Amino acid sequence: MTTPIGSAAAELRAYYGCAEVEKHGLNAVPAYDEHGRPTGLVAIDADEFCDWLFDLYSGDE
């Protein structure tokens, strides 16, 4: 049996996912589908992530 989309479990996964991403200094928000239901995924700004990734590996040169 699978958990239905838009369930409280999806909201909880997104909450903890955001907390984990924000530990690394990135802003995160829960992701929602086209019907406004939580997906359990996390949305982050792509440019912010690229900058963070560049800074993370810039010392490896």
All heavy atoms as a GROMACS GRO file, in nm:
protein
  465
    1MET      N    1   0.085  -0.118   0.000
    1MET     CA    2   0.000   0.000   0.000
    1MET      C    3   0.090   0.124   0.000
    1MET      O    4   0.189   0.129   0.071
    1MET     CB    5  -0.090  -0.001   0.123
    1MET     CG    6  -0.173   0.124   0.135
    1MET     SD    7  -0.265   0.128   0.289
    1MET     CE    8  -0.424   0.077   0.228
    2THR      N    9   0.055   0.222  -0.076
    2THR     CA   10   0.132   0.346  -0.081
    2THR      C   11   0.055   0.458  -0.012
    2THR      O   12  -0.067   0.453   0.001
    2THR     CB   13   0.161   0.388  -0.226
    2THR    OG1   14   0.038   0.408  -0.294
    2THR    CG2   15   0.241   0.281  -0.300
    3THR      N   16   0.129   0.558   0.030
    3THR     CA   17   0.067   0.674   0.095
    3THR      C   18   0.007   0.764  -0.012
    3THR      O   19   0.072   0.792  -0.112
    3THR     CB   20   0.173   0.753   0.174
    3THR    OG1   21   0.237   0.663   0.264
    3THR    CG2   22   0.110   0.867   0.250
    4PRO      N   23  -0.116   0.808   0.003
    4PRO     CA   24  -0.176   0.894  -0.099
    4PRO      C   25  -0.103   1.027  -0.112
    4PRO      O   26  -0.050   1.080  -0.015
    4PRO     CB   27  -0.319   0.916  -0.050
    4PRO     CG   28  -0.322   0.872   0.090
    4PRO     CD   29  -0.205   0.782   0.114
    5ILE      N   30  -0.100   1.078  -0.233
    5ILE     CA   31  -0.036   1.208  -0.258
    5ILE      C   32  -0.113   1.315  -0.183
    5ILE      O   33  -0.235   1.315  -0.179
    5ILE     CB   34  -0.034   1.239  -0.409
    5ILE    CG1   35   0.056   1.139  -0.480
    5ILE    CG2   36   0.011   1.380  -0.436
    5ILE    CD1   37   0.057   1.151  -0.628
    6GLY      N   38  -0.041   1.409  -0.124
    6GLY     CA   39  -0.107   1.516  -0.049
    6GLY      C   40  -0.134   1.480   0.095
    6GLY      O   41  -0.208   1.548   0.164
    7SER      N   42  -0.074   1.373   0.139
    7SER     CA   43  -0.098   1.328   0.276
    7SER      C   44  -0.015   1.407   0.376
    7SER      O   45   0.077   1.480   0.340
    7SER     CB   46  -0.064   1.180   0.288
    7SER     OG   47   0.075   1.162   0.275
    8ALA      N   48  -0.047   1.388   0.502
    8ALA     CA   49   0.030   1.453   0.608
    8ALA      C   50   0.174   1.402   0.607
    8ALA      O   51   0.266   1.476   0.642
    8ALA     CB   52  -0.036   1.424   0.742
    9ALA      N   53   0.196   1.279   0.563
    9ALA     CA   54   0.331   1.225   0.555
    9ALA      C   55   0.415   1.303   0.455
    9ALA      O   56   0.534   1.328   0.478
    9ALA     CB   57   0.328   1.078   0.518
   10ALA      N   58   0.356   1.344   0.344
   10ALA     CA   59   0.428   1.423   0.244
   10ALA      C   60   0.467   1.559   0.302
   10ALA      O   61   0.578   1.608   0.279
   10ALA     CB   62   0.344   1.440   0.118
   11GLU      N   63   0.378   1.619   0.378
   11GLU     CA   64   0.409   1.747   0.441
   11GLU      C   65   0.523   1.731   0.541
   11GLU      O   66   0.611   1.816   0.550
   11GLU     CB   67   0.286   1.802   0.512
   11GLU     CG   68   0.178   1.850   0.418
   11GLU     CD   69   0.062   1.913   0.492
   11GLU    OE1   70   0.087   2.000   0.577
   11GLU    OE2   71  -0.052   1.874   0.463
   12LEU      N   72   0.522   1.622   0.616
   12LEU     CA   73   0.626   1.597   0.714
   12LEU      C   74   0.761   1.573   0.647
   12LEU      O   75   0.864   1.625   0.690
   12LEU     CB   76   0.588   1.478   0.801
   12LEU     CG   77   0.675   1.453   0.923
   12LEU    CD1   78   0.672   1.574   1.017
   12LEU    CD2   79   0.626   1.329   0.997
   13ARG      N   80   0.762   1.495   0.537
   13ARG     CA   81   0.887   1.473   0.462
   13ARG      C   82   0.943   1.604   0.412
   13ARG      O   83   1.063   1.629   0.418
   13ARG     CB   84   0.863   1.378   0.345
   13ARG     CG   85   0.855   1.233   0.384
   13ARG     CD   86   0.860   1.142   0.262
   13ARG     NE   87   0.753   1.168   0.166
   13ARG     CZ   88   0.632   1.115   0.172
   13ARG    NH1   89   0.600   1.032   0.270
   13ARG    NH2   90   0.541   1.143   0.081
   14ALA      N   91   0.857   1.690   0.360
   14ALA     CA   92   0.902   1.820   0.309
   14ALA      C   93   0.954   1.907   0.422
   14ALA      O   94   1.055   1.976   0.405
   14ALA     CB   95   0.788   1.890   0.236
   15TYR      N   96   0.890   1.904   0.536
   15TYR     CA   97   0.935   1.984   0.651
   15TYR      C   98   1.077   1.944   0.690
   15TYR      O   99   1.164   2.029   0.708
   15TYR     CB  100   0.839   1.964   0.768
   15TYR     CG  101   0.887   2.026   0.896
   15TYR    CD1  102   0.874   2.162   0.918
   15TYR    CD2  103   0.948   1.949   0.995
   15TYR    CE1  104   0.919   2.222   1.035
   15TYR    CE2  105   0.994   2.007   1.112
   15TYR     CZ  106   0.979   2.144   1.131
   15TYR     OH  107   1.025   2.200   1.246
   16TYR      N  108   1.100   1.814   0.706
   16TYR     CA  109   1.233   1.768   0.745
   16TYR      C  110   1.334   1.786   0.631
   16TYR      O  111   1.452   1.812   0.656
   16TYR     CB  112   1.229   1.622   0.792
   16TYR     CG  113   1.175   1.611   0.932
   16TYR    CD1  114   1.050   1.555   0.957
   16TYR    CD2  115   1.248   1.660   1.039
   16TYR    CE1  116   1.001   1.547   1.085
   16TYR    CE2  117   1.198   1.653   1.169
   16TYR     CZ  118   1.075   1.596   1.191
   16TYR     OH  119   1.026   1.589   1.319
   17GLY      N  120   1.289   1.775   0.507
   17GLY     CA  121   1.377   1.802   0.394
   17GLY      C  122   1.423   1.946   0.392
   17GLY      O  123   1.541   1.975   0.369
   18CYS      N  124   1.332   2.038   0.418
   18CYS     CA  125   1.367   2.181   0.424
   18CYS      C  126   1.466   2.206   0.537
   18CYS      O  127   1.564   2.279   0.519
   18CYS     CB  128   1.242   2.266   0.445
   18CYS     SG  129   1.136   2.280   0.301
   19ALA      N  130   1.442   2.146   0.652
   19ALA     CA  131   1.532   2.164   0.766
   19ALA      C  132   1.672   2.114   0.732
   19ALA      O  133   1.772   2.179   0.766
   19ALA     CB  134   1.477   2.092   0.888
   20GLU      N  135   1.681   2.002   0.662
   20GLU     CA  136   1.812   1.948   0.625
   20GLU      C  137   1.885   2.038   0.526
   20GLU      O  138   2.003   2.065   0.541
   20GLU     CB  139   1.794   1.807   0.565
   20GLU     CG  140   1.922   1.737   0.532
   20GLU     CD  141   2.006   1.703   0.655
   20GLU    OE1  142   1.949   1.680   0.762
   20GLU    OE2  143   2.129   1.699   0.641
   21VAL      N  144   1.814   2.087   0.427
   21VAL     CA  145   1.874   2.176   0.327
   21VAL      C  146   1.918   2.307   0.393
   21VAL      O  147   2.027   2.359   0.364
   21VAL     CB  148   1.775   2.203   0.212
   21VAL    CG1  149   1.826   2.312   0.120
   21VAL    CG2  150   1.752   2.075   0.132
   22GLU      N  151   1.836   2.359   0.482
   22GLU     CA  152   1.867   2.487   0.546
   22GLU      C  153   1.987   2.477   0.640
   22GLU      O  154   2.052   2.576   0.668
   22GLU     CB  155   1.743   2.542   0.615
   22GLU     CG  156   1.641   2.590   0.514
   22GLU     CD  157   1.509   2.632   0.573
   22GLU    OE1  158   1.485   2.610   0.693
   22GLU    OE2  159   1.428   2.687   0.497
   23LYS      N  160   2.020   2.355   0.687
   23LYS     CA  161   2.141   2.336   0.767
   23LYS      C  162   2.265   2.373   0.688
   23LYS      O  163   2.367   2.409   0.745
   23LYS     CB  164   2.153   2.189   0.810
   23LYS     CG  165   2.073   2.151   0.929
   23LYS     CD  166   2.122   2.016   0.976
   23LYS     CE  167   2.008   1.922   0.998
   23LYS     NZ  168   2.052   1.787   1.036
   24HIS      N  169   2.256   2.359   0.557
   24HIS     CA  170   2.370   2.387   0.468
   24HIS      C  171   2.370   2.531   0.417
   24HIS      O  172   2.449   2.566   0.330
   24HIS     CB  173   2.370   2.289   0.351
   24HIS     CG  174   2.384   2.147   0.394
   24HIS    ND1  175   2.502   2.093   0.440
   24HIS    CD2  176   2.293   2.047   0.403
   24HIS    CE1  177   2.484   1.967   0.473
   24HIS    NE2  178   2.358   1.937   0.452
   25GLY      N  179   2.279   2.612   0.469
   25GLY     CA  180   2.278   2.753   0.434
   25GLY      C  181   2.197   2.789   0.311
   25GLY      O  182   2.206   2.901   0.261
   26LEU      N  183   2.118   2.697   0.261
   26LEU     CA  184   2.032   2.724   0.146
   26LEU      C  185   1.888   2.745   0.191
   26LEU      O  186   1.844   2.683   0.288
   26LEU     CB  187   2.036   2.607   0.047
   26LEU     CG  188   2.170   2.581  -0.020
   26LEU    CD1  189   2.168   2.445  -0.087
   26LEU    CD2  190   2.198   2.689  -0.121
   27ASN      N  191   1.816   2.829   0.121
   27ASN     CA  192   1.673   2.847   0.149
   27ASN      C  193   1.596   2.736   0.078
   27ASN      O  194   1.625   2.703  -0.037
   27ASN     CB  195   1.624   2.983   0.098
   27ASN     CG  196   1.687   3.096   0.175
   27ASN    OD1  197   1.704   3.088   0.295
   27ASN    ND2  198   1.724   3.201   0.105
   28ALA      N  199   1.498   2.681   0.146
   28ALA     CA  200   1.417   2.574   0.089
   28ALA      C  201   1.272   2.594   0.126
   28ALA      O  202   1.241   2.645   0.233
   28ALA     CB  203   1.465   2.439   0.140
   29VAL      N  204   1.184   2.553   0.036
   29VAL     CA  205   1.040   2.556   0.061
   29VAL      C  206   0.980   2.423   0.017
   29VAL      O  207   1.034   2.357  -0.073
   29VAL     CB  208   0.970   2.673  -0.013
   29VAL    CG1  209   1.017   2.807   0.039
   29VAL    CG2  210   0.992   2.664  -0.162
   30PRO      N  211   0.870   2.380   0.078
   30PRO     CA  212   0.805   2.257   0.033
   30PRO      C  213   0.755   2.273  -0.111
   30PRO      O  214   0.710   2.380  -0.151
   30PRO     CB  215   0.687   2.241   0.129
   30PRO     CG  216   0.720   2.327   0.246
   30PRO     CD  217   0.805   2.438   0.195
   31ALA      N  218   0.765   2.166  -0.187
   31ALA     CA  219   0.717   2.167  -0.325
   31ALA      C  220   0.573   2.114  -0.330
   31ALA      O  221   0.536   2.024  -0.255
   31ALA     CB  222   0.807   2.081  -0.413
   32TYR      N  223   0.495   2.173  -0.419
   32TYR     CA  224   0.354   2.134  -0.436
   32TYR      C  225   0.329   2.098  -0.582
   32TYR      O  226   0.393   2.150  -0.671
   32TYR     CB  227   0.262   2.248  -0.394
   32TYR     CG  228   0.273   2.281  -0.247
   32TYR    CD1  229   0.363   2.377  -0.202
   32TYR    CD2  230   0.195   2.215  -0.154
   32TYR    CE1  231   0.375   2.406  -0.067
   32TYR    CE2  232   0.206   2.243  -0.018
   32TYR     CZ  233   0.296   2.339   0.023
   32TYR     OH  234   0.308   2.368   0.156
   33ASP      N  235   0.233   2.009  -0.605
   33ASP     CA  236   0.199   1.974  -0.742
   33ASP      C  237   0.104   2.077  -0.802
   33ASP      O  238   0.072   2.178  -0.738
   33ASP     CB  239   0.141   1.832  -0.750
   33ASP     CG  240   0.005   1.817  -0.682
   33ASP    OD1  241  -0.057   1.918  -0.644
   33ASP    OD2  242  -0.039   1.702  -0.667
   34GLU      N  243   0.059   2.053  -0.923
   34GLU     CA  244  -0.025   2.150  -0.993
   34GLU      C  245  -0.162   2.170  -0.930
   34GLU      O  246  -0.232   2.266  -0.961
   34GLU     CB  247  -0.040   2.112  -1.141
   34GLU     CG  248  -0.116   1.982  -1.165
   34GLU     CD  249  -0.029   1.857  -1.161
   34GLU    OE1  250   0.090   1.866  -1.126
   34GLU    OE2  251  -0.081   1.750  -1.191
   35HIS      N  252  -0.198   2.081  -0.838
   35HIS     CA  253  -0.327   2.092  -0.770
   35HIS      C  254  -0.313   2.149  -0.628
   35HIS      O  255  -0.409   2.153  -0.553
   35HIS     CB  256  -0.396   1.955  -0.764
   35HIS     CG  257  -0.414   1.894  -0.898
   35HIS    ND1  258  -0.501   1.944  -0.992
   35HIS    CD2  259  -0.353   1.789  -0.957
   35HIS    CE1  260  -0.495   1.871  -1.102
   35HIS    NE2  261  -0.405   1.776  -1.083
   36GLY      N  262  -0.191   2.189  -0.593
   36GLY     CA  263  -0.167   2.249  -0.462
   36GLY      C  264  -0.145   2.150  -0.350
   36GLY      O  265  -0.143   2.188  -0.234
   37ARG      N  266  -0.127   2.022  -0.385
   37ARG     CA  267  -0.103   1.921  -0.282
   37ARG      C  268   0.047   1.907  -0.258
   37ARG      O  269   0.126   1.912  -0.352
   37ARG     CB  270  -0.160   1.787  -0.327
   37ARG     CG  271  -0.311   1.788  -0.341
   37ARG     CD  272  -0.359   1.653  -0.385
   37ARG     NE  273  -0.303   1.621  -0.517
   37ARG     CZ  274  -0.373   1.569  -0.617
   37ARG    NH1  275  -0.500   1.540  -0.601
   37ARG    NH2  276  -0.316   1.543  -0.732
   38PRO      N  277   0.089   1.887  -0.134
   38PRO     CA  278   0.231   1.870  -0.105
   38PRO      C  279   0.283   1.741  -0.168
   38PRO      O  280   0.214   1.639  -0.170
   38PRO     CB  281   0.238   1.864   0.047
   38PRO     CG  282   0.101   1.830   0.092
   38PRO     CD  283   0.007   1.879  -0.012
   39THR      N  284   0.405   1.748  -0.221
   39THR     CA  285   0.464   1.631  -0.287
   39THR      C  286   0.560   1.555  -0.196
   39THR      O  287   0.598   1.444  -0.229
   39THR     CB  288   0.542   1.673  -0.412
   39THR    OG1  289   0.650   1.759  -0.372
   39THR    CG2  290   0.453   1.743  -0.512
   40GLY      N  291   0.604   1.618  -0.088
   40GLY     CA  292   0.704   1.557  -0.002
   40GLY      C  293   0.846   1.593  -0.045
   40GLY      O  294   0.943   1.550   0.015
   41LEU      N  295   0.856   1.671  -0.151
   41LEU     CA  296   0.986   1.714  -0.203
   41LEU      C  297   1.015   1.856  -0.158
   41LEU      O  298   0.929   1.924  -0.104
   41LEU     CB  299   0.987   1.705  -0.355
   41LEU     CG  300   0.955   1.568  -0.413
   41LEU    CD1  301   0.944   1.575  -0.564
   41LEU    CD2  302   1.061   1.467  -0.372
   42VAL      N  303   1.137   1.900  -0.184
   42VAL     CA  304   1.182   2.033  -0.144
   42VAL      C  305   1.223   2.111  -0.268
   42VAL      O  306   1.285   2.056  -0.359
   42VAL     CB  307   1.302   2.020  -0.048
   42VAL    CG1  308   1.363   2.153  -0.017
   42VAL    CG2  309   1.260   1.950   0.079
   43ALA      N  310   1.186   2.237  -0.273
   43ALA     CA  311   1.225   2.325  -0.384
   43ALA      C  312   1.331   2.423  -0.335
   43ALA      O  313   1.316   2.483  -0.229
   43ALA     CB  314   1.103   2.401  -0.437
   44ILE      N  315   1.438   2.435  -0.414
   44ILE     CA  316   1.542   2.533  -0.383
   44ILE      C  317   1.570   2.613  -0.509
   44ILE      O  318   1.543   2.568  -0.621
   44ILE     CB  319   1.672   2.468  -0.331
   44ILE    CG1  320   1.730   2.371  -0.433
   44ILE    CG2  321   1.650   2.400  -0.199
   44ILE    CD1  322   1.865   2.317  -0.396
   45ASP      N  323   1.623   2.733  -0.492
   45ASP     CA  324   1.658   2.818  -0.605
   45ASP      C  325   1.780   2.759  -0.675
   45ASP      O  326   1.883   2.735  -0.612
   45ASP     CB  327   1.686   2.960  -0.555
   45ASP     CG  328   1.719   3.054  -0.668
   45ASP    OD1  329   1.625   3.106  -0.730
   45ASP    OD2  330   1.839   3.072  -0.693
   46ALA      N  331   1.770   2.736  -0.806
   46ALA     CA  332   1.878   2.673  -0.881
   46ALA      C  333   2.005   2.758  -0.881
   46ALA      O  334   2.116   2.705  -0.867
   46ALA     CB  335   1.833   2.645  -1.024
   47ASP      N  336   1.992   2.889  -0.898
   47ASP     CA  337   2.110   2.975  -0.898
   47ASP      C  338   2.179   2.975  -0.762
   47ASP      O  339   2.302   2.972  -0.754
   47ASP     CB  340   2.072   3.118  -0.936
   47ASP     CG  341   2.032   3.130  -1.081
   47ASP    OD1  342   2.080   3.048  -1.163
   47ASP    OD2  343   1.954   3.221  -1.113
   48GLU      N  344   2.100   2.979  -0.657
   48GLU     CA  345   2.156   2.975  -0.521
   48GLU      C  346   2.230   2.843  -0.498
   48GLU      O  347   2.338   2.840  -0.439
   48GLU     CB  348   2.045   2.993  -0.418
   48GLU     CG  349   2.094   2.999  -0.276
   48GLU     CD  350   1.980   3.014  -0.175
   48GLU    OE1  351   1.864   3.029  -0.215
   48GLU    OE2  352   2.011   3.008  -0.056
   49PHE      N  353   2.171   2.732  -0.547
   49PHE     CA  354   2.236   2.602  -0.532
   49PHE      C  355   2.366   2.597  -0.609
   49PHE      O  356   2.468   2.547  -0.558
   49PHE     CB  357   2.142   2.490  -0.577
   49PHE     CG  358   2.207   2.355  -0.572
   49PHE    CD1  359   2.230   2.293  -0.450
   49PHE    CD2  360   2.248   2.291  -0.688
   49PHE    CE1  361   2.291   2.169  -0.445
   49PHE    CE2  362   2.309   2.168  -0.684
   49PHE     CZ  363   2.331   2.106  -0.561
   50CYS      N  364   2.367   2.649  -0.731
   50CYS     CA  365   2.490   2.649  -0.812
   50CYS      C  366   2.600   2.731  -0.744
   50CYS      O  367   2.716   2.690  -0.744
   50CYS     CB  368   2.463   2.700  -0.952
   50CYS     SG  369   2.369   2.582  -1.052
   51ASP      N  370   2.564   2.845  -0.689
   51ASP     CA  371   2.661   2.928  -0.617
   51ASP      C  372   2.716   2.854  -0.496
   51ASP      O  373   2.836   2.855  -0.469
   51ASP     CB  374   2.599   3.060  -0.573
   51ASP     CG  375   2.568   3.152  -0.689
   51ASP    OD1  376   2.623   3.131  -0.800
   51ASP    OD2  377   2.488   3.247  -0.668
   52TRP      N  378   2.628   2.786  -0.423
   52TRP     CA  379   2.669   2.710  -0.305
   52TRP      C  380   2.763   2.597  -0.346
   52TRP      O  381   2.866   2.574  -0.283
   52TRP     CB  382   2.545   2.655  -0.234
   52TRP     CG  383   2.576   2.564  -0.120
   52TRP    CD1  384   2.607   2.600   0.008
   52TRP    CD2  385   2.577   2.421  -0.122
   52TRP    NE1  386   2.628   2.489   0.084
   52TRP    CE2  387   2.611   2.378   0.007
   52TRP    CE3  388   2.554   2.326  -0.220
   52TRP    CZ2  389   2.620   2.243   0.040
   52TRP    CZ3  390   2.564   2.192  -0.187
   52TRP    CH2  391   2.597   2.153  -0.058
   53LEU      N  392   2.728   2.528  -0.454
   53LEU     CA  393   2.810   2.416  -0.502
   53LEU      C  394   2.946   2.466  -0.549
   53LEU      O  395   3.049   2.405  -0.520
   53LEU     CB  396   2.736   2.344  -0.614
   53LEU     CG  397   2.784   2.205  -0.650
   53LEU    CD1  398   2.774   2.113  -0.530
   53LEU    CD2  399   2.705   2.151  -0.765
   54PHE      N  400   2.950   2.578  -0.620
   54PHE     CA  401   3.076   2.636  -0.666
   54PHE      C  402   3.164   2.672  -0.546
   54PHE      O  403   3.283   2.641  -0.544
   54PHE     CB  404   3.050   2.760  -0.752
   54PHE     CG  405   3.176   2.826  -0.798
   54PHE    CD1  406   3.247   2.774  -0.906
   54PHE    CD2  407   3.224   2.939  -0.734
   54PHE    CE1  408   3.365   2.834  -0.948
   54PHE    CE2  409   3.341   2.999  -0.775
   54PHE     CZ  410   3.412   2.947  -0.883
   55ASP      N  411   3.104   2.735  -0.445
   55ASP     CA  412   3.180   2.772  -0.326
   55ASP      C  413   3.231   2.648  -0.251
   55ASP      O  414   3.341   2.649  -0.196
   55ASP     CB  415   3.095   2.856  -0.231
   55ASP     CG  416   3.066   2.994  -0.286
   55ASP    OD1  417   3.135   3.037  -0.380
   55ASP    OD2  418   2.970   3.057  -0.236
   56LEU      N  419   3.152   2.542  -0.254
   56LEU     CA  420   3.190   2.420  -0.183
   56LEU      C  421   3.315   2.357  -0.245
   56LEU      O  422   3.404   2.311  -0.174
   56LEU     CB  423   3.073   2.320  -0.188
   56LEU     CG  424   3.092   2.188  -0.115
   56LEU    CD1  425   3.102   2.211   0.035
   56LEU    CD2  426   2.976   2.094  -0.147
   57TYR      N  427   3.323   2.359  -0.378
   57TYR     CA  428   3.433   2.293  -0.446
   57TYR      C  429   3.542   2.387  -0.495
   57TYR      O  430   3.638   2.343  -0.556
   57TYR     CB  431   3.381   2.210  -0.564
   57TYR     CG  432   3.308   2.087  -0.517
   57TYR    CD1  433   3.168   2.082  -0.522
   57TYR    CD2  434   3.376   1.979  -0.466
   57TYR    CE1  435   3.100   1.970  -0.476
   57TYR    CE2  436   3.309   1.866  -0.421
   57TYR     CZ  437   3.171   1.863  -0.427
   57TYR     OH  438   3.104   1.753  -0.382
   58SER      N  439   3.531   2.515  -0.467
   58SER     CA  440   3.631   2.611  -0.516
   58SER      C  441   3.766   2.591  -0.447
   58SER      O  442   3.868   2.627  -0.503
   58SER     CB  443   3.583   2.754  -0.498
   58SER     OG  444   3.566   2.784  -0.362
   59GLY      N  445   3.770   2.533  -0.331
   59GLY     CA  446   3.895   2.511  -0.261
   59GLY      C  447   3.969   2.386  -0.306
   59GLY      O  448   4.080   2.359  -0.262
   60ASP      N  449   3.910   2.307  -0.395
   60ASP     CA  450   3.969   2.180  -0.439
   60ASP      C  451   4.065   2.196  -0.556
   60ASP      O  452   4.119   2.098  -0.605
   60ASP     CB  453   3.860   2.080  -0.479
   60ASP     CG  454   3.783   2.030  -0.357
   60ASP    OD1  455   3.833   2.049  -0.244
   60ASP    OD2  456   3.676   1.972  -0.376
   61GLU      N  457   4.086   2.316  -0.603
   61GLU     CA  458   4.167   2.334  -0.725
   61GLU      C  459   4.312   2.318  -0.700
   61GLU      O  460   4.381   2.346  -0.619
   61GLU     CB  461   4.138   2.471  -0.785
   61GLU     CG  462   3.994   2.480  -0.828
   61GLU     CD  463   3.958   2.619  -0.872
   61GLU    OE1  464   4.040   2.712  -0.861
   61GLU    OE2  465   3.846   2.635  -0.918
   0.00000   0.00000   0.00000
